[in-house]
Amino acid sequence: MPRIQREKLPRQLLYHLLELIRQREISTSQMPLFGRWGDGYPVVPSGKWFKCFPEMTVCGEGELVKTFLRAGQLPDGEEVE
């Protein structure tokens, strides 16, 4: 099983994620939680997965984070710890 990729993200993906944070008005208070979780390079499924935080959900596929959802939006995939 892969670990999330934190460095050398494809530029278009990084811009996409930053735009989603802005558009979906993801609270800046959630970013340190996401960062601390990612600091451990957690193992994630090779398919679709998601990780819930108090005010957002991070969704990915394999090693890459693909989107951020607001609380209440339904994620797709396997929930990770």
Secondary structure by P-SEA (a helix, b strand, c coil): ccccccccccaaaaaaaaaaaaaacccccaaaaaaaaaccccccccccccccccccccccccccccccccccccccccccc
